[in-house]
Amino acid sequence: MSECENSEHLIEQTECILTYAGSTKDIMINYALIAINILLVIKLFNNNTENIRRERWGIGKRWFAAFGFMFVVLFQIVLCLIVGCAGVSIIWCAICGWILREENLLLGASTTSVSTLHDTTNPGPATQQGKKIDLVSLVLFVDISVIIYYSIVEEPITTLAHFLAIIMGSCISLFG
């Protein structure tokens, strides 16, 4: 979207970028995805019932995630200023990549303990793990559905940007 390049001032260009050049549909879709992804991360951070999560997501990890988020927001704005695009989809895609890598690490580390703790008469950690996986799966399903939607209605470069942002989020998780 080159509409944002027509603005003469940096603040106007940034406003155009963050508001999808006025596209209400894109604003609603993308800011809703940012919100649900952030809410999921907050929920996952606050789920301290699992020892593995408590060990993995200490205060340092939380600070790194916050700085990583700020980096991605800044990256999104600078990228759009340089290439003349509009939007915030890089942000939720990066959060999606972060969630994918973190949950993959935690699932791999806790698979044995979850399967040995499963007791159908007493809902415990295994049941809580199942609920968490369902919420993660739901959010990631929505993320991927929107990526598919945009791959149909937008240029191929948008889909490439989404997948690269997922990789970027995974790398932020890797270094955090």
Contact map, one row per residue, 1 for C-alpha under 8 A:
11110000000000000000000000000000000000000000000000000000000000000000000000000000000111000000000000000000000000000000000000000000000000000000000000000000000000000000000000000000
11111100000000000000000000000000000000000000000000000000000000000000000000000000000111000000000000000000000000000000000000000000000000000000000000000000000000000000000000000000
11111110000000010000100000000000000000000000000000000000000000000000000000000000000110000000000000000000000000000000000000000000000000000000000000000000000000000000000000000000
11111110000010011000100000000000000000000000000000000000000000000000000000000000000111000000000000000000000000000000000000000000000000000000000000000000000000000000000000000000
01111111000010000000000000000000000000000000000000000000000000000000000000000000100100000000000000000000000000000000000000000000000000000000000000000000000000000000000000000000
01111111000010000000000000000000000000000000000000000000000000000000000000000000000000000000000000000000000000000000000000000000000000000000000000000000000000000000000000000000
00111111110110000000000000000000000000000000000000000000000000000000000000000000000000000000000000000000000000000000000000000000000000000000000000000000000000000000000000000000
00001111110110000000000000000000000000000000000000000000000000000000000000000000000000000000000000000000000000000000000000000000000000000000000000000000000000000000000000000000
00000011111110000000000000000000000000000000000000000000000000000000000000000000000000000000000000000000000000000000000000000000000000000000000000000000000000000000000000000000
00000011111111000000000000000000000000000000000000000000000000000000000000000000000000000000000000000000000000000000000000000000000000000000000000000000000000000000000000000000
00000000111111100000000000000000000000000000000000000000000000000000000000000000000000000000000000000000000000000000000000000000000000000000000000000000000000000000000000000000
00000011111111110000000000000000000000000000000000000000000000000000000000000000000000000000000000000000000000000000000000000000000000000000000000000000000000000000000000000000
00011111111111111000000000000000000000000000000000000000000000000000000000000000100000000000000000000000000000000000000000000000000000000000000000000000000000000000000000000000
00000000011111111100000000000000000000000000000000000000000000000000000000001000100000000000000000000000000000000000000000000000000000000000000000000000000000000000000000000000
00000000001111111110000000000000000000000000000000000000000000000000000000000000000000000000000000000000000000000000000000000000000000000000000000000000000000000000000000000000
00110000000111111111110000000000000000000000000000000000000000000000000000000000000001000000000000000000000000000000000000000000000000000000000000000000000000000000000000000000
00010000000011111111100000000000000000000000000000000000000000000000000000001001100011110000000000000000000000000000000000000000000000000000000000000000000000000000000000000000
00000000000001111111100000000000000000000000000000000000000000000000000000001000000001110000000000000000000000000000000000000000000000000000000000000000000000000000000000000000
00000000000000111111111000100000000000000000000000000000000000000000000000000000000001100000000000000000000000000000000000000000000000000000000000000000000000000000000000000000
00000000000000011111111101100000000000000000000000000000000000000000000000000000000001110000000000000000000000000000000000000000000000000000000000000000000000000000000000000000
00110000000000011111111000000000000000000000000000000000000000000000000000000000000001000000000000000000000000000000000000000000000000000000000000000000000000000000000000000000
00000000000000010011111100100000000000000000000000000000000000000000000000000000000000000000000000000000000000000000000000000000000000000000000000000000000000000000000000000000
00000000000000000011111111100000000000000000000000000000000000000000000000000000000000000000000000000000000000000000000000000000000000000000000000000000000000000000000000000000
00000000000000000001011111110000000000000000000000000000000000000000000000000000000000000000000000000000000000000000000000000000000000000000000000000000000000000000000000000000
00000000000000000000001111111000000000000000000000000000000000000000000000000000000000000000000000000000000000000000000000000000000000000000000000000000000000000000000000000000
00000000000000000001001111111100000000000000000000000000000000000000000000000000000000100000000000000000000000000000000000000000000000000000000000000000000000000000000000000000
00000000000000000011011111111110000000000000000000000000000000000000000000000000000000000000000000000000000000000000000000000000000000000000000000000000000000000000000000000000
00000000000000000000000111111111000000000000000000000000000000000000000000000000000000000000000000000000000000000000000000000000000000000000000000000000000000000000000000000000
00000000000000000000000011111111100000000000000000000000000000000000000000000000000000000000000000000000000000000000000000000000000000000000000000000000000000000000000000000000
00000000000000000000000001111111110000000000000000000000000000000000000000000000000000111001000000000000000000000000000000000000000000000000000000000000000000000000000000000000
00000000000000000000000000111111111000000000000000000000000000000000000000000000000000010000000000000000000000000000000000000000000000000000000000000000000000000000000000000000
00000000000000000000000000011111111100000000000000000000000000000000000000000000000000000000000000000000000000000000000000000000000000000000000000000000000000000000000000000000
00000000000000000000000000001111111110000000000000000000000000000000000000000000000000000001000000000000000000000000000000000000000000000000001000000000000000000000000000000000
00000000000000000000000000000111111111000000000000000000000000000000000000000000000000000011001000000000000000000000000000000000000000000000000000000000000000000000000000000000
00000000000000000000000000000011111111100000000000000000000000000000000000000000000000000000000000000000000000000000000000000000000000000000000000000000000000000000000000000000
00000000000000000000000000000001111111110000000000000000000000000000000000000000000000000000000000000000000000000000000000000000000000000010000000000000000000000000000000000000
00000000000000000000000000000000111111111000000000000000000000000000000000000000000000000001001100000000000000000000000000000000000000000010000000000000000000000000000000000000
00000000000000000000000000000000011111111100000000000000000000000000000000000000000000000000001000000000000000000000000000000000000000000000000000000000000000000000000000000000
00000000000000000000000000000000001111111110000000000000000000000000000000000000000000000000000000000000000000000000000000000000000000000000000000000000000000000000000000000000
00000000000000000000000000000000000111111111000000000000000000000000000000000000000000000000000000000000000000000000000000000000000000110010000000000000000000000000000000000000
00000000000000000000000000000000000011111111100000000000000000000000000000000000000000000000000000100000000000000000000000000000000000000000000000000000000000000000000000000000
00000000000000000000000000000000000001111111110000000000000000000000000000000000000000000000000000000000000000000000000000000000000000000000000000000000000000000000000000000000
00000000000000000000000000000000000000111111111000000000000000000000000000000000000000000000000000000000000000000000000000000000000000000000000000000000000000000000000000000000
00000000000000000000000000000000000000011111111000000000000000000000000000000000000000000000000000000000000000000000000000000000000000000000000000000000000000000000000000000000
00000000000000000000000000000000000000001111111100001000100001000000000000000000000000000000000000000000000000000000000000000000000000000000000000000000000000000000000000000000
00000000000000000000000000000000000000000111111100000000000000000000000000000000000000000000000000000000000000000000000000000000000000000000000000000000000000000000000000000000
00000000000000000000000000000000000000000011111111001000000000000000000000000000000000000000000000000000000000000000000000000000000000000000000000000000000000000000000000000000
00000000000000000000000000000000000000000000111111101100000000000000000000000000000000000000000000000000000000000000000000000000000000000000000000000000000000000000000000000000
00000000000000000000000000000000000000000000001111101100000000000000000000000000000000000000000000000000000000000000000000001000000000000000000000000000000000000000000000000000
00000000000000000000000000000000000000000000001111111100000000000000000000000000000000000000000000000000000000000000000000001000000000000000000000000000000000000000000000000000
00000000000000000000000000000000000000000000000111111110000000000000000000000000000000000000000000000000000000000000000000000000000000000000000000000000000000000000000000000000
00000000000000000000000000000000000000000000000001111111000000000000000000000000000000000000000000000000010011000000000000000000000000000000000000000000000000000000000000000000
00000000000000000000000000000000000000000000101111111111100000000000000000000000000000000000000000000000010000000000000000000000000000000000000000000000000000000000000000000000
00000000000000000000000000000000000000000000000111111111110000000000000000000000000000000000000000000000000000000000000000000000000000000000000000000000000000000000000000000000
00000000000000000000000000000000000000000000000000111111110000000000000000000000000000000000000000000000000000000000000000000000000000000000000000000000000000000000000000000000
00000000000000000000000000000000000000000000000000011111110010000000000000000000000000000000000000000000000000000000000000000000000000000000000000000000000000000000000000000000
00000000000000000000000000000000000000000000100000001111111111000000000000000000000000000000000000000000000000000000000000000000000000000000000000000000000000000000000000000000
00000000000000000000000000000000000000000000000000000111111111000000000000000000000000000000000000000000000000000000000000000000000000000000000000000000000000000000000000000000
00000000000000000000000000000000000000000000000000000000111111100000000000000000000000000000000000000000000000000000000000000000000000000000000000000000000000000000000000000000
00000000000000000000000000000000000000000000000000000000111111110000000000000000000000000000000000000000000000000000000000000000000000000000000000000000000000000000000000000000
00000000000000000000000000000000000000000000000000000001111111111000000000000000000000000000000000000000000000000000000000000000000000000000000000000000000000000000000000000001
00000000000000000000000000000000000000000000100000000000111111111100000000000000000000000000000000000000000000000000000000000000000000000000000000000000000000000000000000000000
00000000000000000000000000000000000000000000000000000000001111111110000000000000000000000000000000000000000000000000000000000000000000000000000000000000000000000000000000000000
00000000000000000000000000000000000000000000000000000000000111111111000000000000000000000000000000000000000000000000000000000000000000000000000000000000000000000000000000000001
00000000000000000000000000000000000000000000000000000000000011111111100000000000000000000000000000000000000000000000000000000000000000000000000000000000000000000000000000011001
00000000000000000000000000000000000000000000000000000000000001111111110000000000000000000000000000000000000000000000000000000000000000000000000000000000000000000000000000000000
00000000000000000000000000000000000000000000000000000000000000111111111000000000000000000000000000000000000000000000000000000000000000000000000000000000000000000000000000000000
00000000000000000000000000000000000000000000000000000000000000011111111100000000000000000000000000000000000000000000000000000000000000000000000000000000000000000000000000010000
00000000000000000000000000000000000000000000000000000000000000001111111110000000000000000010001000000000000000000000000000000000000000000000000000000000000000000000000000000000
00000000000000000000000000000000000000000000000000000000000000000111111111000000000000000000000000000000000000000000000000000000000000000000000000000000000000000000000000000000
00000000000000000000000000000000000000000000000000000000000000000011111111100000000000000000000000000000000000000000000000000000000000000000000000000000000000000000000000000000
00000000000000000000000000000000000000000000000000000000000000000001111111110000000000000110010000000000000000000000000000000000000000000000000000000000000000000000000000000000
00000000000000000000000000000000000000000000000000000000000000000000111111111000000000010010000000000000000000000000000000000000000000000000000000000000000000000000000000000000
00000000000000000000000000000000000000000000000000000000000000000000011111111100000000000000000000000000000000000000000000000000000000000000000000000000000000000000000000000000
00000000000000000000000000000000000000000000000000000000000000000000001111111110000000000000000000000000000000000000000000000000000000000000000000000000000000000000000000000000
00000000000000000000000000000000000000000000000000000000000000000000000111111111000000110110000000000000000000000000000000000000000000000000000000000000000000000000000000000000
00000000000001001100000000000000000000000000000000000000000000000000000011111111100000000000000000000000000000000000000000000000000000000000000000000000000000000000000000000000
00000000000000000000000000000000000000000000000000000000000000000000000001111111110000000000000000000000000000000000000000000000000000000000000000000000000000000000000000000000
00000000000000000000000000000000000000000000000000000000000000000000000000111111111110000000000000000000000000000000000000000000000000000000000000000000000000000000000000000000
00000000000000001000000000000000000000000000000000000000000000000000000000011111111111100000000000000000000000000000000000000000000000000000000000000000000000000000000000000000
00001000000011001000000000000000000000000000000000000000000000000000000000001111111110000000000000000000000000000000000000000000000000000000000000000000000000000000000000000000
00000000000000000000000000000000000000000000000000000000000000000000000000000111111100000000000000000000000000000000000000000000000000000000000000000000000000000000000000000000
00000000000000000000000000000000000000000000000000000000000000000000000000000011111110000000000000000000000000000000000000000000000000000000000000000000000000000000000000000000
11111000000000000000000000000000000000000000000000000000000000000000000000000011111111000000000000000000000000000000000000000000000000000000000000000000000000000000000000000000
11110000000000001000000000000000000000000000000000000000000000000000000000000011101111100000000000000000000000000000000000000000000000000000000000000000000000000000000000000000
11010000000000011111100000000000000000000000000000000000000000000000000000000001000111110000000000000000000000000000000000000000000000000000000000000000000000000000000000000000
00000000000000001111000001000100000000000000000000000000000000000000000000010001000011111100000000000000000000000000000000000000000000000000000000000000000000000000000000000000
00000000000000001101000000000110000000000000000000000000000000000000000010010000000001111111000000000000000000000000000000000000000000000000000000000000000000000000000000000000
00000000000000000000000000000100000000000000000000000000000000000000000000000000000000111111100000000000000000000000000000000000000000000000000000000000000000000100000000000000
00000000000000000000000000000000000000000000000000000000000000000000000100010000000000111111110000000000000000000000000000000000000000000000000000000000000000001100100000000000
00000000000000000000000000000000010000000000000000000000000000000000100110010000000000011111111000000000000000000000000000000000000000000000000000000000000000000000100000000000
00000000000000000000000000000100110010000000000000000000000000000000000000000000000000011111111100000000000000000000000000000000000000000000001000000000000000000000000000000000
00000000000000000000000000000000000000000000000000000000000000000000000000000000000000001111111110000000000000000000000000000000000000000000001000000000000000000110110010000000
00000000000000000000000000000000000000000000000000000000000000000000000100000000000000000111111111000000000000000000000000000000000000000000000000000000000000000000111111000000
00000000000000000000000000000000010011000000000000000000000000000000100000000000000000000011111111100000000000000000000000000000000000000000000000000000000000000000010010000000
00000000000000000000000000000000000010000000000000000000000000000000000000000000000000000001111111110000000000000000000000000000000000000001001000000000000000000000010010000000
00000000000000000000000000000000000000000000000000000000000000000000000000000000000000000000111111111000000000000000000000000000000000000000000000000000000000000000111111000000
00000000000000000000000000000000000000000000000000000000000000000000000000000000000000000000011111111100000000000000000000000000000000000000000000000000000000000000010011111000
00000000000000000000000000000000000000001000000000000000000000000000000000000000000000000000001111111110000000000000000000000000000000000000000000000000000000000000000001000000
00000000000000000000000000000000000000000000000000000000000000000000000000000000000000000000000111111111000000000000000000000000000000000000000000000000000000000000000001000000
00000000000000000000000000000000000000000000000000000000000000000000000000000000000000000000000011111111100000000000000000000000000000000000000000000000000000000000000001001100
00000000000000000000000000000000000000000000000000000000000000000000000000000000000000000000000001111111110000000000000000000000000000000000000000000000000000000000000000001000
00000000000000000000000000000000000000000000000000000000000000000000000000000000000000000000000000111111111000000000000000000000000000000000000000000000000000000000000000000000
00000000000000000000000000000000000000000000000000000000000000000000000000000000000000000000000000011111111100000000000000000000000000000000000000000000000000000000000000000000
00000000000000000000000000000000000000000000000000000000000000000000000000000000000000000000000000001111111110000000000000000000000000000000000000000000000000000000000000000000
00000000000000000000000000000000000000000000000000011000000000000000000000000000000000000000000000000111111111000000000000000000000000000000000000000000000000000000000000000000
00000000000000000000000000000000000000000000000000000000000000000000000000000000000000000000000000000011111111100000000000000000000000000000000000000000000000000000000000000000
00000000000000000000000000000000000000000000000000000000000000000000000000000000000000000000000000000001111111100000000000000000000000000000000000000000000000000000000000000000
00000000000000000000000000000000000000000000000000010000000000000000000000000000000000000000000000000000111111110000000000000000000000000000000000000000000000000000000000000000
00000000000000000000000000000000000000000000000000010000000000000000000000000000000000000000000000000000011111111100000000000000000000000000000000000000000000000000000000000000
00000000000000000000000000000000000000000000000000000000000000000000000000000000000000000000000000000000001111111110000000000000000000000000000000000000000000000000000000000000
00000000000000000000000000000000000000000000000000000000000000000000000000000000000000000000000000000000000011111111000000000000000000000000000000000000000000000000000000000000
00000000000000000000000000000000000000000000000000000000000000000000000000000000000000000000000000000000000001111111100000000000000000000000000000000000000000000000000000000000
00000000000000000000000000000000000000000000000000000000000000000000000000000000000000000000000000000000000001111111110000001100100000000000000000000000000000000000000000000000
00000000000000000000000000000000000000000000000000000000000000000000000000000000000000000000000000000000000000111111110000000100000000000000000000000000000000000000000000000000
00000000000000000000000000000000000000000000000000000000000000000000000000000000000000000000000000000000000000011111110000000000000000000000000000000000000000000000000000000000
00000000000000000000000000000000000000000000000000000000000000000000000000000000000000000000000000000000000000001111111000011100000000000000000000000000000000000000000000000000
00000000000000000000000000000000000000000000000000000000000000000000000000000000000000000000000000000000000000000111111100011110000000000000000000000000000000000000000000000000
00000000000000000000000000000000000000000000000000000000000000000000000000000000000000000000000000000000000000000000111111110100000000000000000000000000000000000000000000000000
00000000000000000000000000000000000000000000000000000000000000000000000000000000000000000000000000000000000000000000011111100000000000000000000000000000000000000000000000000000
00000000000000000000000000000000000000000000000000000000000000000000000000000000000000000000000000000000000000000000001111100000000000000000000000000000000000000000000000000000
00000000000000000000000000000000000000000000000000000000000000000000000000000000000000000000000000000000000000000000001111110000000000000000000000000000000000000000000000000000
00000000000000000000000000000000000000000000000000000000000000000000000000000000000000000000000000000000000000000000001111111111000000000000000000000000000000000000000000000000
00000000000000000000000000000000000000000000000000000000000000000000000000000000000000000000000000000000000000000000111001111111000000000000000000000000000000000000000000000000
00000000000000000000000000000000000000000000000011000000000000000000000000000000000000000000000000000000000000000100110000111111100000000000000000000000000000000000000000000000
00000000000000000000000000000000000000000000000000000000000000000000000000000000000000000000000000000000000000000110111000111111110000000000000000000000000000000000000000000000
00000000000000000000000000000000000000000000000000000000000000000000000000000000000000000000000000000000000000000000010000111111111000000000000000000000000000000000000000000000
00000000000000000000000000000000000000000000000000000000000000000000000000000000000000000000000000000000000000000000000000111111111100000000000000000000000000000000000000000000
00000000000000000000000000000000000000000000000000000000000000000000000000000000000000000000000000000000000000000100000000001111111110000000000000000000000000000000000000000000
00000000000000000000000000000000000000000000000000000000000000000000000000000000000000000000000000000000000000000000000000000111111111000000000000000000000000000000000000000000
00000000000000000000000000000000000000000000000000000000000000000000000000000000000000000000000000000000000000000000000000000011111111100000000000000000000000000000000000000000
00000000000000000000000000000000000000000000000000000000000000000000000000000000000000000000000000000000000000000000000000000001111111110000000000000000000000000000000000000000
00000000000000000000000000000000000000000000000000000000000000000000000000000000000000000000000000000000000000000000000000000000111111111000000000000000000000000000000000000000
00000000000000000000000000000000000000000000000000000000000000000000000000000000000000000000000000000000000000000000000000000000011111111100000000000000000000000000000000000000
00000000000000000000000000000000000000010000000000000000000000000000000000000000000000000000000000000000000000000000000000000000001111111110000000000000000000000000000000000000
00000000000000000000000000000000000000010000000000000000000000000000000000000000000000000000000000000000000000000000000000000000000111111111000000000000000000000000000000000000
00000000000000000000000000000000000000000000000000000000000000000000000000000000000000000000000000000000000000000000000000000000000011111111100000000000000000000000000000000000
00000000000000000000000000000000000000000000000000000000000000000000000000000000000000000000000000000000000000000000000000000000000001111111110000000000000000000000000000000000
00000000000000000000000000000000000110010000000000000000000000000000000000000000000000000000000000000000000000000000000000000000000000111111111000000000000000000000000000000000
00000000000000000000000000000000000000000000000000000000000000000000000000000000000000000000000100000000000000000000000000000000000000011111111100000000000000000000000000000000
00000000000000000000000000000000000000000000000000000000000000000000000000000000000000000000000000000000000000000000000000000000000000001111111110000000000000000000000000000000
00000000000000000000000000000000000000000000000000000000000000000000000000000000000000000000000000000000000000000000000000000000000000000111111111000000000000000000000000000000
00000000000000000000000000000000100000000000000000000000000000000000000000000000000000000001100100000000000000000000000000000000000000000011111111100000000000000000000000000000
00000000000000000000000000000000000000000000000000000000000000000000000000000000000000000000000000000000000000000000000000000000000000000001111111110000000000000000000000000000
00000000000000000000000000000000000000000000000000000000000000000000000000000000000000000000000000000000000000000000000000000000000000000000111111111000000000000000000000000000
00000000000000000000000000000000000000000000000000000000000000000000000000000000000000000000000000000000000000000000000000000000000000000000011111111100000000000000000000000000
00000000000000000000000000000000000000000000000000000000000000000000000000000000000000000000000000000000000000000000000000000000000000000000001111111110000000100100000000000000
00000000000000000000000000000000000000000000000000000000000000000000000000000000000000000000000000000000000000000000000000000000000000000000000111111111000000000000000000000000
00000000000000000000000000000000000000000000000000000000000000000000000000000000000000000000000000000000000000000000000000000000000000000000000011111111100000000000000000000000
00000000000000000000000000000000000000000000000000000000000000000000000000000000000000000000000000000000000000000000000000000000000000000000000001111111110001100000000000000000
00000000000000000000000000000000000000000000000000000000000000000000000000000000000000000000000000000000000000000000000000000000000000000000000000111111111101100000000000000000
00000000000000000000000000000000000000000000000000000000000000000000000000000000000000000000000000000000000000000000000000000000000000000000000000011111111000000000000000000000
00000000000000000000000000000000000000000000000000000000000000000000000000000000000000000000000000000000000000000000000000000000000000000000000000001111111000000000000000000000
00000000000000000000000000000000000000000000000000000000000000000000000000000000000000000000000000000000000000000000000000000000000000000000000000000111111101100000000000000000
00000000000000000000000000000000000000000000000000000000000000000000000000000000000000000000000000000000000000000000000000000000000000000000000000000011111111100000000000000000
00000000000000000000000000000000000000000000000000000000000000000000000000000000000000000000000000000000000000000000000000000000000000000000000000000010011111110000000000000000
00000000000000000000000000000000000000000000000000000000000000000000000000000000000000000000000000000000000000000000000000000000000000000000000000000000001111111000000000000000
00000000000000000000000000000000000000000000000000000000000000000000000000000000000000000000000000000000000000000000000000000000000000000000000000000110011111111100000000000000
00000000000000000000000000000000000000000000000000000000000000000000000000000000000000000000000000000000000000000000000000000000000000000000000000100110011111111110000000000000
00000000000000000000000000000000000000000000000000000000000000000000000000000000000000000000000000000000000000000000000000000000000000000000000000000000000111111111000000000000
00000000000000000000000000000000000000000000000000000000000000000000000000000000000000000100000000000000000000000000000000000000000000000000000000000000000011111111100000000000
00000000000000000000000000000000000000000000000000000000000000000000000000000000000000001100100000000000000000000000000000000000000000000000000000100000000001111111110000000000
00000000000000000000000000000000000000000000000000000000000000000000000000000000000000000000100000000000000000000000000000000000000000000000000000000000000000111111111000000000
00000000000000000000000000000000000000000000000000000000000000000000000000000000000000000000000000000000000000000000000000000000000000000000000000000000000000011111111100000000
00000000000000000000000000000000000000000000000000000000000000000000000000000000000000000110110010000000000000000000000000000000000000000000000000000000000000001111111110000000
00000000000000000000000000000000000000000000000000000000000000000000000000000000000000000000111111000000000000000000000000000000000000000000000000000000000000000111111111000000
00000000000000000000000000000000000000000000000000000000000000000000000000000000000000000000010010000000000000000000000000000000000000000000000000000000000000000011111111100000
00000000000000000000000000000000000000000000000000000000000000000000000000000000000000000000010010000000000000000000000000000000000000000000000000000000000000000001111111110000
00000000000000000000000000000000000000000000000000000000000000000000000000000000000000000000111111000000000000000000000000000000000000000000000000000000000000000000111111111000
00000000000000000000000000000000000000000000000000000000000000000000000000000000000000000000010011111000000000000000000000000000000000000000000000000000000000000000011111111100
00000000000000000000000000000000000000000000000000000000000000000000000000000000000000000000000001000000000000000000000000000000000000000000000000000000000000000000001111111110
00000000000000000000000000000000000000000000000000000000000000001001000000000000000000000000000001000000000000000000000000000000000000000000000000000000000000000000000111111111
00000000000000000000000000000000000000000000000000000000000000001000000000000000000000000000000001001100000000000000000000000000000000000000000000000000000000000000000011111111
00000000000000000000000000000000000000000000000000000000000000000000000000000000000000000000000000001000000000000000000000000000000000000000000000000000000000000000000001111111
00000000000000000000000000000000000000000000000000000000000000000000000000000000000000000000000000000000000000000000000000000000000000000000000000000000000000000000000000111111
00000000000000000000000000000000000000000000000000000000000010011000000000000000000000000000000000000000000000000000000000000000000000000000000000000000000000000000000000011111
